Amino acid sequence: LALERDTQEAGKVLLHKDAITSLEEALAKTRGANAVIVGGRGTGRHTVITMLSRMIERGDCYAEIEHKRLFEFDNTVLASLPDTEFISVFSRCFEEALISRNIVFVIRDTSELFDIGQKHGANIFQIMERFISHTEVSIICVCDQAFYQEGTHKMVFDKDFEVIHIGDISSTSLVPYIQDHATVVEKSTGKFFPAHSISLIASSLAKYFTEDSPLVKTSELMYKIATNNLNKEQVILDDEIIAETIKSLTGVSTGEIGEDEKEKLLNLEATLHQKVMGQNEALKMVASTMRRSRVGLVSGAKPIGSFLFLGPTGVGKTETA
């Protein structure tokens, strides 16, 4: 377990080294030591904060921040406060941090907290305004690109925060991380991941497990592949075993197309017509897109398909979807 934990941490630091360094440098400033981490779900935006927190705990960081302590706002608690108390409680947190002089506040979901403040008749940026430039308190906000780009938000972030953008994790960058995990899993299960299987796992994590960071899902997926093997005597974990495991977890077929699936794909229009009357052109377009995706003729970085169904009520838009 210790080896696995060390392997996971080393891999996460490697994948997010630049972002962690940028965050560390931002917090080490003498004034305006604030940062906003901008990225979508599954990019590892919270992992960056977690890794820096552990570095501070170990003393493996800049001297300027080794005494800092990270505190995360609990949006659920703040949402439950009466309107009359929200502003006073939120403000008091910062006032007490000025006394402690070593607090870094983390707003894990800035968009959610902003909406909570609005419902309480408050603007969290206006409350934080008089604390943002203080040397004794720092703030780390986390948000997606859409929230960051909103007019007044972008003005505040660009003026008073170090902006750290985190893009999607590519399958190529995941390979070294998965290779390290494979060593740990192989030792504990007696199974073996060949090189091609590592690449397949990397591409599958980036494509099919988008709700969380691929870093979070790596260990779980690899252990399931190694332990869910129906043929217990088979030591080498080939593409077929990986495809079956991914299908059991996601419901998505990724391996070779079998006869049953081939039949379904070839007759997809007929299947759709059992529920939708007419709409030949629309159903043909949907079916063609699904077939292209299944045989791999689409970009892994894009959705399988994006459709906008237009028409009056009762023509089959919802049924087609």
C-alpha positions as CSV (number, residue, x, y, z in Angstrom):
1,L,0.0,0.0,0.0
2,A,2.8,2.4,0.8
3,L,4.5,1.6,-2.5
4,E,1.2,2.2,-4.4
5,R,0.6,5.5,-2.5
6,D,4.2,6.7,-3.3
7,T,3.8,5.7,-7.0
8,Q,0.4,7.5,-7.3
9,E,1.8,10.7,-5.7
10,A,5.0,10.7,-7.8
11,G,3.0,10.3,-11.0
12,K,0.5,13.0,-10.1
13,V,3.4,15.4,-9.3
14,L,5.0,14.5,-12.6
15,L,1.9,15.1,-14.7
16,H,1.1,18.5,-13.0
17,K,4.6,19.7,-12.3
18,D,4.2,23.0,-14.0
19,A,0.9,23.8,-12.4
20,I,2.2,22.9,-8.9
21,T,5.2,25.0,-9.4
22,S,3.1,28.0,-10.6
23,L,0.8,27.6,-7.6
24,E,3.8,27.4,-5.2
25,E,5.3,30.5,-6.7
26,A,2.0,32.4,-6.5
27,L,1.6,31.6,-2.8
28,A,5.2,32.7,-2.1
29,K,4.5,36.3,-3.2
30,T,4.8,39.0,-0.6
31,R,1.5,40.6,-1.7
32,G,-1.5,39.3,-3.7
33,A,-0.5,35.7,-3.1
34,N,-3.6,34.3,-4.7
35,A,-4.3,31.9,-7.5
36,V,-7.1,30.7,-9.6
37,I,-6.9,27.2,-11.2
38,V,-8.9,27.0,-14.4
39,G,-9.8,23.7,-15.9
40,G,-12.7,21.3,-16.6
41,R,-13.7,18.2,-14.6
42,G,-11.2,15.4,-14.9
43,T,-8.2,17.6,-15.6
44,G,-6.7,17.1,-12.1
45,R,-7.3,20.7,-11.0
46,H,-7.9,19.7,-7.4
47,T,-5.0,17.2,-7.5
48,V,-2.7,20.2,-7.9
49,I,-3.8,21.6,-4.6
50,T,-3.7,18.3,-2.9
51,M,-0.1,17.7,-4.0
52,L,1.0,21.1,-2.9
53,S,-0.6,20.6,0.5
54,R,1.4,17.4,1.0
55,M,4.6,19.1,-0.1
56,I,4.0,21.8,2.5
57,E,3.2,19.2,5.1
58,R,6.6,17.5,4.4
59,G,8.4,20.8,4.2
60,D,9.3,20.1,0.6
61,C,8.4,23.6,-0.6
62,Y,9.6,27.2,-0.7
63,A,10.6,28.6,2.7
64,E,8.0,31.4,2.2
65,I,5.1,29.0,2.4
66,E,6.3,26.1,4.6
67,H,4.4,27.5,7.6
68,K,1.1,27.8,5.6
69,R,-2.0,25.7,6.2
70,L,-4.7,25.1,3.7
71,F,-8.4,25.4,4.7
72,E,-11.2,24.5,2.4
73,F,-14.6,26.3,2.5
74,D,-17.5,23.8,3.0
75,N,-20.1,25.0,0.5
76,T,-22.8,22.8,2.0
77,V,-22.4,24.5,5.4
78,L,-22.3,28.0,3.9
79,A,-25.4,27.2,1.9
80,S,-27.3,26.2,5.0
81,L,-26.7,29.5,6.8
82,P,-29.5,32.0,7.2
83,D,-29.3,35.0,4.9
84,T,-28.5,37.3,7.8
85,E,-25.4,35.2,8.8
86,F,-23.8,34.3,5.5
87,I,-21.9,37.6,5.0
88,S,-20.8,37.8,8.7
89,V,-19.6,34.1,8.8
90,F,-17.7,34.4,5.5
91,S,-16.1,37.7,6.4
92,R,-15.1,36.4,9.9
93,C,-13.2,33.5,8.4
94,F,-10.9,36.0,6.6
95,E,-10.7,38.3,9.7
96,E,-9.5,35.4,11.8
97,A,-7.1,34.3,9.1
98,L,-5.5,37.8,9.3
99,I,-4.8,37.1,13.0
100,S,-3.3,33.6,12.3
101,R,-1.2,35.0,9.4
102,N,-0.6,31.5,7.8
103,I,-4.0,30.5,6.3
104,V,-4.6,29.7,2.6
105,F,-8.3,29.4,1.8
106,V,-9.3,27.0,-0.9
107,I,-12.6,27.5,-2.7
108,R,-13.0,24.1,-4.3
109,D,-16.0,25.1,-6.5
110,T,-16.0,28.8,-7.0
111,S,-19.0,28.8,-9.3
112,E,-21.1,27.0,-6.7
113,L,-20.0,29.3,-3.9
114,F,-20.7,32.3,-6.0
115,D,-24.3,31.1,-6.6
116,I,-24.7,30.4,-2.9
117,G,-23.6,33.9,-2.1
118,Q,-26.0,35.3,-4.7
119,K,-28.9,33.4,-3.1
120,H,-27.9,35.0,0.2
121,G,-27.9,38.4,-1.4
122,A,-24.1,38.7,-1.4
123,N,-21.2,38.8,-3.8
124,I,-18.3,36.7,-2.6
125,F,-15.8,38.8,-4.6
126,Q,-16.9,42.0,-3.0
127,I,-16.5,40.4,0.5
128,M,-13.1,39.1,-0.4
129,E,-12.0,42.3,-2.0
130,R,-10.4,43.9,1.1
131,F,-8.5,40.7,2.0
132,I,-7.2,39.8,-1.5
133,S,-4.1,42.1,-1.3
134,H,-3.2,41.3,2.3
135,T,0.1,39.6,2.9
136,E,-1.3,37.5,5.8
137,V,-4.0,35.6,3.9
138,S,-4.1,33.8,0.5
139,I,-6.9,32.4,-1.6
140,I,-7.0,29.6,-4.1
141,C,-10.1,29.5,-6.3
142,V,-11.0,26.6,-8.6
143,C,-13.3,27.1,-11.5
144,D,-14.0,26.1,-15.1
145,Q,-13.2,28.1,-18.2
146,A,-16.8,29.4,-18.6
147,F,-16.9,30.9,-15.0
148,Y,-13.5,32.4,-15.4
149,Q,-14.4,34.1,-18.7
150,E,-17.5,35.8,-17.3
151,G,-17.0,39.5,-17.5
152,T,-16.5,40.7,-14.0
153,H,-15.0,37.4,-12.8
154,K,-12.2,37.6,-15.4
155,M,-11.4,41.2,-14.4
156,V,-11.0,40.2,-10.7
157,F,-9.0,37.1,-11.5
158,D,-6.6,38.7,-14.0
159,K,-6.0,41.7,-11.6
160,D,-5.6,40.0,-8.2
161,F,-4.9,36.3,-8.9
162,E,-2.2,34.2,-10.6
163,V,-4.2,32.4,-13.4
164,I,-3.2,28.8,-13.8
165,H,-4.8,27.0,-16.7
166,I,-4.9,23.2,-16.7
167,G,-5.8,21.4,-19.9
168,D,-7.1,17.9,-20.5
169,I,-4.7,15.0,-19.7
170,S,-3.8,13.3,-22.9
171,S,-3.4,9.6,-23.2
172,T,0.2,10.0,-24.2
173,S,1.1,11.8,-20.9
174,L,-0.8,9.1,-18.9
175,V,1.4,6.2,-20.2
176,P,4.4,6.7,-17.8
177,Y,2.0,7.1,-14.9
178,I,0.2,3.9,-15.8
179,Q,3.5,2.0,-16.3
180,D,4.4,2.9,-12.7
181,H,1.0,1.6,-11.6
182,A,1.4,-1.6,-13.6
183,T,4.5,-2.5,-11.7
184,V,2.6,-2.2,-8.4
185,V,-0.4,-4.1,-9.6
186,E,1.7,-6.9,-11.2
187,K,3.5,-7.5,-7.9
188,S,0.3,-7.8,-5.9
189,T,-1.7,-9.9,-8.4
190,G,0.8,-11.9,-10.4
191,K,-0.6,-10.6,-13.7
192,F,1.3,-8.8,-16.5
193,F,0.4,-5.8,-18.5
194,P,2.2,-5.8,-21.9
195,A,3.2,-2.5,-23.5
196,H,0.2,-2.4,-25.9
197,S,-2.2,-2.9,-23.0
198,I,-0.7,0.1,-21.2
199,S,-1.4,2.3,-24.3
200,L,-5.0,0.9,-24.5
201,I,-5.7,1.6,-20.8
202,A,-4.3,5.2,-21.3
203,S,-6.5,5.9,-24.2
204,S,-9.6,4.4,-22.5
205,L,-9.0,6.4,-19.3
206,A,-8.9,9.6,-21.3
207,K,-11.9,8.8,-23.4
208,Y,-14.4,6.9,-21.3
209,F,-13.7,8.0,-17.7
210,T,-14.3,11.8,-17.9
211,E,-16.3,12.4,-14.7
212,D,-13.1,12.2,-12.5
213,S,-9.5,12.8,-13.2
214,P,-7.9,9.8,-15.0
215,L,-5.4,9.8,-12.2
216,V,-8.2,8.9,-9.8
217,K,-9.4,6.0,-11.9
218,T,-6.1,4.5,-12.9
219,S,-5.5,2.3,-9.8
220,E,-9.1,1.2,-9.6
221,L,-9.3,0.3,-13.3
222,M,-6.0,-1.6,-13.4
223,Y,-6.9,-3.7,-10.3
224,K,-10.3,-4.5,-11.8
225,I,-8.6,-5.6,-15.1
226,A,-6.2,-7.8,-13.1
227,T,-8.7,-9.4,-10.8
228,N,-11.9,-9.6,-13.0
229,N,-10.1,-11.8,-15.4
230,L,-12.5,-14.6,-16.1
231,N,-9.6,-16.9,-17.2
232,K,-7.8,-17.1,-13.9
233,E,-4.9,-19.0,-15.5
234,Q,-4.2,-16.3,-18.0
235,V,-1.2,-14.3,-16.7
236,I,-0.9,-11.8,-19.6
237,L,-3.7,-9.2,-19.7
238,D,-4.4,-8.7,-23.3
239,D,-6.7,-6.3,-25.2
240,E,-9.7,-8.6,-24.9
241,I,-9.6,-8.7,-21.1
242,I,-9.2,-4.9,-21.0
243,A,-12.1,-4.4,-23.4
244,E,-14.4,-6.7,-21.3
245,T,-13.5,-4.9,-18.1
246,I,-14.2,-1.4,-19.6
247,K,-17.5,-2.7,-21.0
248,S,-18.5,-4.0,-17.6
249,L,-17.7,-0.6,-16.0
250,T,-19.1,1.7,-18.7
251,G,-21.4,-0.3,-20.9
252,V,-19.3,0.8,-23.9
253,S,-17.8,-1.8,-26.3
254,T,-14.2,-1.1,-27.1
255,G,-12.8,-4.4,-28.4
256,E,-13.2,-6.1,-31.7
257,I,-16.7,-6.0,-33.1
258,G,-18.5,-9.3,-32.5
259,E,-21.1,-10.8,-34.8
260,D,-24.0,-9.7,-32.6
261,E,-22.8,-6.1,-32.3
262,K,-22.0,-6.1,-36.0
263,E,-25.6,-7.1,-36.8
264,K,-26.9,-4.3,-34.5
265,L,-24.7,-1.7,-36.1
266,L,-25.7,-2.7,-39.6
267,N,-29.4,-2.6,-38.8
268,L,-29.3,0.5,-36.5
269,E,-31.6,2.5,-38.7
270,A,-34.2,-0.3,-38.7
271,T,-34.0,-0.5,-34.9
272,L,-34.5,3.3,-34.6
273,H,-37.4,3.2,-37.0
274,Q,-39.2,0.8,-34.5
275,K,-39.6,3.9,-32.2
276,V,-39.5,6.8,-34.7
277,M,-41.8,7.2,-37.7
278,G,-40.2,8.7,-40.8
279,Q,-37.2,11.0,-40.2
280,N,-35.0,8.9,-42.6
281,E,-32.3,11.5,-43.1
282,A,-31.9,12.2,-39.3
283,L,-31.8,8.5,-38.3
284,K,-29.4,7.7,-41.1
285,M,-27.1,10.5,-39.9
286,V,-27.2,9.3,-36.3
287,A,-26.6,5.7,-37.2
288,S,-23.7,6.6,-39.5
289,T,-22.1,8.6,-36.7
290,M,-22.4,5.7,-34.3
291,R,-20.9,3.3,-36.8
292,R,-17.9,5.6,-37.5
293,S,-17.3,5.9,-33.8
294,R,-17.4,2.2,-33.1
295,V,-14.8,1.4,-35.8
296,G,-12.5,4.2,-34.6
297,L,-12.9,6.8,-37.3
298,V,-13.4,9.7,-34.9
299,S,-11.0,11.9,-32.8
300,G,-10.6,10.6,-29.3
301,A,-10.5,14.2,-28.1
302,K,-14.0,15.0,-29.4
303,P,-17.5,13.7,-28.5
304,I,-18.8,10.7,-30.5
305,G,-21.4,13.0,-32.0
306,S,-23.1,16.3,-31.4
307,F,-26.7,16.6,-32.7
308,L,-29.3,19.4,-32.6
309,F,-32.8,18.0,-33.3
310,L,-35.1,20.8,-34.7
311,G,-38.8,20.4,-35.4
312,P,-42.3,20.9,-34.2
313,T,-43.8,18.9,-31.3
314,G,-44.5,15.2,-32.0
315,V,-42.2,14.5,-34.9
316,G,-39.8,12.2,-32.9
317,K,-37.0,14.5,-31.6
318,T,-37.1,13.1,-28.0
319,E,-37.6,9.5,-29.1
320,T,-34.6,9.7,-31.4
321,A,-32.4,11.1,-28.6
